[in-house]
Amino acid sequence: MGKFLWSNGEKLTHEFTFIAHHIFDHYLDQLLENDPALKKSYEKQIDLIKTNPYIGSPMKYAPSDIAGRVYKKKMGGRSGYSICYIIFREIKVVLGVYITPEARKDIDYRKFPWEKLTQAVKDFNAKDLEKFRIV
């Protein structure tokens, strides 16, 4: 859960549910296979996102149908990767869609694979639940 310990001894609970699309899991599996040490950073970032998804940075150049709802959160230190997700504020869901397979410094967001994110939203809106898991 959250790191904050309030005066009454309670911890901040997660406000949002994080749901991973199969595309997200594909890239996560690849990264953890190549560098198992990333698992701790991944878990910490997901915990932070579930507590407050706006902790990430808004992503530029997103298609208009998802613009303003797409965020990225750093994972794995300075030369690490980005967890890319879409916020559904009205139902308190964060949809994890993509983890950059290359280091953040090597990414050109103008040539980003936005189709992966828009496909995940289509699958989510169609309630194609076999393509998702709750994290």
Backbone as ProteinMPNN parsed JSONL, in Angstrom:
{"seq_chain_A": "MGKFLWSNGEKLTHEFTFIAHHIFDHYLDQLLENDPALKKSYEKQIDLIKTNPYIGSPMKYAPSDIAGRVYKKKMGGRSGYSICYIIFREIKVVLGVYITPEARKDIDYRKFPWEKLTQAVKDFNAKDLEKFRIV", "coords_chain_A": {"N_chain_A": [[0.834, -1.184, 0.0], [0.261, 2.398, 0.183], [2.97, 4.629, 1.131], [2.644, 6.497, 3.14], [2.147, 7.128, 6.557], [-0.344, 7.873, 8.568], [-1.403, 10.048, 11.288], [-3.184, 8.59, 12.836], [-2.28, 6.056, 12.553], [-3.029, 4.679, 10.293], [-2.65, 3.477, 6.897], [-2.332, 4.907, 3.639], [-4.633, 3.893, 1.327], [-5.025, 2.216, -1.842], [-6.343, 4.129, -4.417], [-7.068, 3.662, -7.02], [-7.698, 1.003, -9.366], [-5.391, -1.066, -10.919], [-5.156, -2.254, -14.098], [-3.819, -4.569, -16.258], [-3.143, -4.757, -19.664], [-2.8, -7.291, -22.209], [-0.715, -6.581, -23.932], [0.871, -4.947, -22.345], [1.7, -6.845, -20.443], [3.238, -8.491, -22.085], [5.494, -6.862, -22.777], [6.426, -6.34, -20.204], [7.136, -8.929, -19.311], [9.256, -9.456, -21.105], [11.144, -7.468, -20.334], [11.637, -8.147, -17.62], [12.67, -10.669, -17.932], [15.079, -10.141, -19.209], [16.261, -8.479, -17.321], [15.969, -9.221, -14.267], [16.22, -7.749, -11.911], [14.725, -5.472, -12.173], [12.219, -5.924, -11.205], [11.56, -5.112, -8.557], [11.57, -2.285, -8.759], [9.524, -2.007, -10.651], [7.283, -3.005, -9.186], [7.16, -1.117, -7.117], [6.607, 1.258, -8.55], [4.112, 0.646, -9.704], [2.565, 0.447, -7.406], [2.682, 3.111, -6.522], [1.374, 4.362, -8.678], [-1.195, 3.248, -8.476], [-2.011, 4.391, -6.109], [-1.94, 7.127, -6.693], [-2.498, 8.007, -9.765], [-1.83, 10.284, -11.161], [0.712, 10.923, -10.589], [2.515, 10.337, -12.487], [3.894, 11.508, -15.664], [2.191, 13.493, -18.057], [1.69, 12.289, -21.37], [2.952, 13.501, -24.404], [1.814, 14.132, -27.76], [-0.149, 12.198, -28.089], [-2.88, 10.422, -29.675], [-5.989, 12.077, -30.469], [-8.269, 10.812, -29.325], [-7.408, 9.658, -26.964], [-5.86, 11.526, -25.779], [-4.658, 13.497, -23.08], [-5.322, 11.682, -21.155], [-3.334, 9.863, -21.056], [-0.46, 8.702, -19.509], [2.942, 8.52, -18.285], [5.28, 6.718, -16.298], [8.347, 6.71, -14.704], [10.61, 3.964, -14.518], [13.047, 1.928, -13.068], [15.271, 3.583, -12.604], [17.527, 6.273, -13.646], [18.377, 5.739, -16.347], [16.368, 4.135, -17.168], [13.158, 2.741, -17.962], [9.833, 3.41, -19.293], [6.642, 3.202, -17.87], [3.654, 3.034, -19.425], [0.406, 4.296, -19.338], [-3.214, 4.531, -19.169], [-5.65, 6.652, -17.864], [-8.78, 6.098, -16.434], [-10.687, 8.026, -15.043], [-13.36, 8.314, -14.158], [-14.213, 5.756, -13.396], [-12.263, 4.959, -11.737], [-9.98, 3.489, -12.644], [-6.858, 2.385, -13.809], [-5.301, 1.769, -16.763], [-2.853, -0.256, -17.692], [-0.745, -0.276, -20.406], [1.631, -0.356, -21.899], [5.128, -0.896, -21.759], [8.087, 0.661, -22.23], [10.348, -0.869, -24.418], [12.897, -0.061, -24.892], [15.444, 2.066, -23.5], [14.413, 5.108, -21.9], [15.689, 7.436, -22.877], [16.139, 6.894, -25.524], [13.808, 7.112, -26.951], [11.535, 8.315, -29.337], [8.871, 10.171, -29.069], [7.189, 11.135, -30.976], [7.116, 9.219, -32.858], [5.961, 7.14, -31.595], [4.443, 3.974, -30.663], [1.466, 4.44, -30.847], [-0.798, 3.088, -31.644], [-0.944, 0.754, -30.183], [-1.821, 1.601, -27.683], [-4.322, 2.739, -28.309], [-5.623, 0.455, -29.24], [-5.777, -1.086, -26.9], [-7.558, 0.464, -25.4], [-9.842, 0.18, -26.989], [-10.275, -2.591, -26.664], [-10.78, -2.61, -23.915], [-13.073, -0.978, -23.695], [-14.812, -2.571, -25.122], [-15.15, -4.55, -23.351], [-13.572, -6.85, -23.426], [-12.522, -8.998, -21.669], [-10.723, -11.174, -21.384], [-8.321, -10.287, -22.274], [-7.08, -8.917, -20.3], [-5.715, -8.376, -16.967], [-6.028, -8.01, -13.435], [-3.861, -6.123, -11.488]], "CA_chain_A": [[0.0, 0.0, 0.0], [1.007, 3.64, 0.161], [4.044, 4.784, 2.101], [2.31, 7.463, 4.168], [1.557, 6.603, 7.778], [-1.041, 9.02, 9.132], [-1.328, 10.173, 12.746], [-3.988, 7.548, 13.481], [-1.65, 4.769, 12.297], [-3.542, 4.071, 9.067], [-1.906, 3.679, 5.655], [-3.101, 5.359, 2.496], [-4.976, 2.75, 0.482], [-5.061, 2.508, -3.266], [-7.547, 4.783, -4.909], [-7.369, 3.171, -8.359], [-7.373, -0.373, -9.706], [-4.492, -1.136, -12.07], [-5.489, -3.38, -14.963], [-2.787, -4.724, -17.292], [-3.523, -5.318, -20.958], [-1.827, -8.321, -22.598], [0.448, -5.912, -24.531], [1.677, -4.54, -21.193], [2.326, -8.046, -19.89], [4.256, -8.941, -23.046], [6.704, -6.057, -22.605], [6.899, -6.557, -18.837], [7.82, -10.222, -19.297], [10.536, -9.292, -21.809], [12.066, -6.686, -19.514], [12.026, -8.886, -16.417], [13.502, -11.789, -18.367], [16.403, -9.581, -19.491], [16.804, -7.838, -16.125], [15.081, -9.537, -13.139], [16.354, -6.745, -10.849], [13.722, -4.426, -12.395], [10.939, -6.287, -10.592], [11.305, -4.283, -7.374], [11.209, -0.955, -9.247], [8.206, -2.151, -11.266], [6.269, -3.131, -8.132], [7.072, 0.168, -6.415], [5.945, 2.235, -9.411], [2.697, 0.275, -9.833], [1.961, 0.817, -6.132], [2.519, 4.567, -6.542], [0.357, 4.689, -9.684], [-2.503, 2.867, -7.93], [-2.349, 5.354, -5.07], [-2.184, 8.404, -7.361], [-2.006, 7.859, -11.149], [-1.365, 11.564, -11.701], [2.116, 11.053, -10.205], [3.274, 10.222, -13.736], [3.934, 12.678, -16.553], [1.323, 13.367, -19.238], [2.435, 11.995, -22.6], [2.686, 14.374, -25.543], [1.622, 13.574, -29.1], [-1.144, 11.119, -28.094], [-4.029, 10.66, -30.547], [-7.016, 12.889, -29.813], [-9.244, 10.028, -28.551], [-6.858, 9.304, -25.652], [-5.047, 12.652, -25.304], [-5.021, 14.006, -21.772], [-5.517, 10.568, -20.22], [-2.178, 8.972, -21.181], [0.648, 9.112, -18.648], [4.085, 7.608, -18.2], [5.966, 6.753, -15.009], [9.696, 6.16, -14.82], [10.885, 2.706, -13.827], [14.403, 1.423, -13.258], [16.329, 4.576, -12.476], [17.728, 7.329, -14.65], [18.44, 5.251, -17.731], [15.382, 3.071, -17.2], [12.076, 2.578, -18.915], [8.601, 4.106, -18.935], [5.372, 2.482, -17.802], [2.669, 3.889, -20.085], [-0.922, 3.887, -18.887], [-4.337, 5.413, -19.473], [-6.486, 6.819, -16.677], [-10.232, 6.185, -16.552], [-10.985, 8.675, -13.763], [-14.758, 8.124, -13.751], [-14.406, 4.433, -12.776], [-11.071, 4.737, -10.897], [-9.18, 2.418, -13.238], [-5.66, 2.722, -14.58], [-5.083, 0.712, -17.738], [-1.455, -0.387, -18.096], [-0.773, -0.709, -21.794], [2.907, -0.478, -22.604], [6.372, -0.557, -21.089], [9.041, 0.879, -23.316], [11.376, -1.91, -24.469], [14.205, 0.579, -24.934], [15.609, 3.093, -22.471], [13.645, 6.339, -22.153], [16.458, 8.425, -23.645], [16.163, 6.496, -26.933], [12.447, 7.102, -27.48], [10.991, 9.475, -30.034], [7.439, 10.061, -28.818], [6.44, 11.461, -32.201], [7.024, 7.959, -33.601], [5.58, 6.172, -30.568], [3.415, 3.035, -31.155], [0.184, 4.837, -30.253], [-1.846, 2.119, -31.989], [-1.037, -0.22, -29.083], [-2.633, 2.205, -26.641], [-5.706, 2.868, -28.768], [-6.188, -0.898, -29.288], [-6.096, -1.483, -25.525], [-8.788, 1.173, -25.024], [-10.94, -0.487, -27.705], [-10.515, -3.872, -25.983], [-11.362, -2.311, -22.608], [-14.442, -0.492, -23.91], [-15.609, -3.708, -25.598], [-15.188, -5.504, -22.228], [-12.893, -8.062, -23.873], [-11.796, -9.193, -20.414], [-9.642, -12.154, -21.437], [-7.093, -9.605, -22.66], [-6.663, -8.1, -19.172], [-5.624, -8.948, -15.628], [-5.925, -7.009, -12.379], [-2.541, -6.169, -10.842]], "C_chain_A": [[0.879, 1.248, 0.0], [2.019, 3.74, 1.287], [3.655, 5.665, 3.284], [1.67, 6.788, 5.371], [0.969, 7.805, 8.509], [-1.022, 8.966, 10.654], [-2.133, 9.107, 13.477], [-3.455, 6.143, 13.192], [-2.105, 4.081, 11.028], [-2.62, 4.361, 7.885], [-2.86, 4.145, 4.577], [-3.377, 4.162, 1.594], [-5.017, 3.179, -0.981], [-6.406, 3.08, -3.66], [-8.012, 4.183, -6.23], [-7.015, 1.695, -8.481], [-6.498, -0.34, -10.952], [-4.818, -2.411, -12.83], [-4.459, -3.42, -16.091], [-3.382, -5.373, -18.533], [-2.462, -6.342, -21.356], [-0.591, -7.73, -23.274], [1.409, -5.491, -23.422], [2.423, -5.736, -20.627], [3.439, -8.582, -20.791], [5.574, -8.179, -22.827], [7.28, -6.198, -21.206], [7.685, -7.863, -18.751], [9.184, -10.136, -19.97], [11.562, -8.561, -20.947], [12.555, -7.474, -18.312], [12.878, -10.106, -16.757], [14.938, -11.317, -18.605], [17.069, -8.985, -18.255], [15.858, -8.068, -14.942], [15.138, -8.517, -12.003], [15.34, -5.613, -11.002], [12.411, -4.701, -11.672], [10.59, -5.397, -9.403], [10.878, -2.874, -7.784], [9.811, -0.975, -9.868], [7.114, -2.173, -10.198], [6.076, -1.813, -7.388], [6.308, 1.192, -7.255], [4.462, 1.923, -9.58], [1.956, 0.665, -8.561], [1.711, 2.33, -6.079], [1.421, 4.989, -7.518], [-1.039, 4.371, -9.15], [-2.958, 3.836, -6.843], [-2.704, 6.709, -5.684], [-1.657, 8.336, -8.788], [-1.48, 9.154, -11.76], [0.079, 11.871, -11.282], [3.015, 10.96, -11.439], [3.236, 11.518, -14.525], [2.97, 12.466, -17.715], [2.169, 13.14, -20.488], [1.983, 12.922, -23.723], [2.475, 13.54, -26.799], [0.615, 12.417, -29.152], [-2.271, 11.451, -29.065], [-5.162, 11.334, -29.768], [-7.981, 12.074, -28.957], [-8.722, 9.6, -27.178], [-6.009, 10.434, -25.055], [-5.576, 13.153, -23.965], [-5.234, 12.934, -20.726], [-4.323, 9.624, -20.196], [-1.01, 9.542, -20.382], [1.771, 8.089, -18.731], [4.747, 7.808, -16.848], [7.302, 6.073, -15.193], [9.835, 4.892, -13.988], [12.341, 2.336, -14.088], [15.495, 2.465, -13.247], [16.449, 5.511, -13.659], [17.718, 6.843, -16.088], [17.427, 4.134, -17.954], [14.336, 3.2, -18.282], [10.872, 3.39, -18.46], [7.437, 3.134, -18.935], [4.335, 3.442, -18.372], [1.268, 3.374, -19.756], [-1.962, 4.961, -19.204], [-5.24, 5.453, -18.249], [-7.951, 6.925, -17.081], [-10.732, 6.712, -15.201], [-12.389, 8.344, -13.259], [-15.017, 6.775, -13.093], [-13.197, 4.017, -11.938], [-10.263, 3.519, -11.34], [-7.993, 3.03, -13.975], [-5.387, 1.521, -15.476], [-3.619, 0.724, -18.169], [-1.393, -0.988, -19.481], [0.597, -1.058, -22.34], [4.043, -0.158, -21.643], [7.417, -0.452, -22.19], [10.124, -0.199, -23.29], [12.792, -1.346, -24.556], [14.25, 1.663, -23.858], [14.895, 4.379, -22.884], [14.385, 7.315, -23.05], [16.456, 8.122, -25.142], [14.803, 6.572, -27.614], [12.109, 8.425, -28.155], [9.469, 9.362, -29.93], [6.59, 10.495, -30.011], [6.246, 10.214, -33.055], [6.651, 6.812, -32.661], [4.5, 5.231, -31.114], [2.039, 3.297, -30.512], [-0.923, 3.842, -30.54], [-2.006, 1.058, -30.907], [-1.937, 0.317, -27.975], [-4.093, 2.331, -27.07], [-6.375, 1.492, -28.871], [-6.591, -1.373, -27.895], [-7.379, -0.806, -25.048], [-9.987, 0.54, -25.718], [-11.291, -1.81, -27.04], [-11.202, -3.648, -24.64], [-12.816, -1.867, -22.749], [-15.369, -1.603, -24.395], [-15.76, -4.788, -24.529], [-14.642, -6.873, -22.63], [-11.934, -8.509, -22.756], [-10.697, -10.245, -20.451], [-8.313, -11.541, -21.842], [-6.494, -8.792, -21.502], [-6.482, -8.941, -17.922], [-5.522, -7.798, -14.646], [-4.59, -7.203, -11.678], [-2.705, -5.829, -9.369]], "O_chain_A": [[2.096, 1.159, -0.164], [1.93, 3.018, 2.28], [4.286, 5.581, 4.338], [0.76, 5.973, 5.222], [1.705, 8.654, 9.011], [-0.662, 7.944, 11.238], [-1.809, 8.753, 14.611], [-4.097, 5.152, 13.541], [-1.614, 2.998, 10.71], [-1.902, 5.361, 7.874], [-4.047, 3.82, 4.596], [-2.445, 3.492, 1.148], [-5.04, 4.369, -1.295], [-7.46, 2.57, -3.279], [-9.205, 4.19, -6.532], [-6.134, 1.2, -7.778], [-6.824, 0.336, -11.927], [-4.763, -3.509, -12.277], [-4.253, -2.429, -16.791], [-4.042, -6.409, -18.453], [-1.33, -6.264, -20.879], [0.485, -8.324, -23.196], [2.621, -5.662, -23.549], [3.622, -5.663, -20.361], [4.46, -9.068, -20.304], [6.637, -8.79, -22.708], [8.499, -6.178, -21.036], [8.777, -7.897, -18.183], [10.162, -10.684, -19.461], [12.712, -8.987, -20.846], [13.749, -7.476, -18.012], [13.714, -10.525, -15.956], [15.893, -12.006, -18.247], [18.295, -8.983, -18.147], [15.032, -7.206, -14.641], [14.2, -8.428, -11.21], [15.116, -4.864, -10.051], [11.579, -3.804, -11.54], [9.443, -4.975, -9.26], [9.929, -2.326, -7.221], [9.012, -0.067, -9.639], [6.131, -1.44, -10.299], [4.947, -1.439, -7.067], [5.457, 1.913, -6.733], [3.638, 2.837, -9.599], [0.832, 1.162, -8.631], [0.649, 2.771, -5.641], [0.627, 5.879, -7.213], [-1.968, 5.152, -9.355], [-4.154, 4.072, -6.677], [-3.652, 7.363, -5.249], [-0.471, 8.586, -9.007], [-0.766, 9.125, -12.763], [0.603, 12.944, -11.582], [4.144, 11.45, -11.429], [2.622, 12.499, -14.105], [2.932, 11.382, -18.298], [3.237, 13.732, -20.639], [0.788, 13.102, -23.958], [2.907, 12.39, -26.88], [0.537, 11.723, -30.166], [-2.591, 12.623, -29.265], [-5.27, 11.173, -28.553], [-8.475, 12.586, -27.952], [-9.512, 9.217, -26.315], [-5.499, 10.303, -23.943], [-6.785, 13.223, -23.747], [-5.317, 13.237, -19.536], [-4.296, 8.683, -19.402], [-0.623, 10.698, -20.551], [1.582, 6.959, -19.18], [4.776, 8.917, -16.315], [7.383, 4.988, -15.768], [9.26, 4.767, -12.906], [12.807, 2.426, -15.224], [16.555, 2.247, -13.834], [15.597, 5.54, -14.547], [17.11, 7.473, -16.954], [17.611, 3.287, -18.828], [14.6, 3.704, -19.374], [10.883, 3.984, -17.382], [7.261, 2.348, -19.866], [4.16, 4.545, -17.854], [0.981, 2.184, -19.879], [-1.638, 6.12, -19.466], [-5.557, 4.416, -17.667], [-8.32, 7.722, -17.943], [-11.144, 5.942, -14.334], [-12.582, 8.119, -12.065], [-15.954, 6.654, -12.304], [-13.108, 2.876, -11.484], [-9.914, 2.65, -10.542], [-8.113, 4.045, -14.661], [-5.258, 0.394, -14.998], [-3.194, 1.603, -18.919], [-1.919, -2.075, -19.719], [0.719, -1.966, -23.162], [3.93, 0.745, -20.813], [7.598, -1.378, -22.982], [10.75, -0.42, -22.254], [13.767, -2.061, -24.325], [13.212, 2.114, -23.372], [14.791, 4.692, -24.07], [13.769, 7.958, -23.901], [16.745, 9.007, -25.948], [14.667, 6.132, -28.755], [12.363, 9.503, -27.618], [8.854, 8.552, -30.623], [5.386, 10.239, -30.036], [5.331, 10.151, -33.876], [6.991, 5.656, -32.912], [3.708, 5.652, -31.958], [1.53, 2.482, -29.743], [-1.884, 3.747, -29.777], [-3.098, 0.517, -30.734], [-2.725, -0.43, -27.395], [-4.998, 2.058, -26.282], [-7.574, 1.375, -28.615], [-7.639, -1.997, -27.734], [-8.195, -1.429, -24.37], [-11.041, 0.379, -25.103], [-12.469, -2.125, -26.866], [-12.101, -4.402, -24.266], [-13.686, -2.327, -22.01], [-16.568, -1.584, -24.114], [-16.407, -5.81, -24.755], [-15.171, -7.912, -22.233], [-10.714, -8.41, -22.884], [-9.803, -10.207, -19.605], [-7.279, -12.204, -21.762], [-5.52, -8.065, -21.694], [-7.006, -10.05, -17.812], [-4.995, -6.735, -14.976], [-4.231, -8.323, -11.316], [-1.724, -5.807, -8.627]]}, "name": "protein", "num_of_chains": 1, "seq": "MGKFLWSNGEKLTHEFTFIAHHIFDHYLDQLLENDPALKKSYEKQIDLIKTNPYIGSPMKYAPSDIAGRVYKKKMGGRSGYSICYIIFREIKVVLGVYITPEARKDIDYRKFPWEKLTQAVKDFNAKDLEKFRIV"}
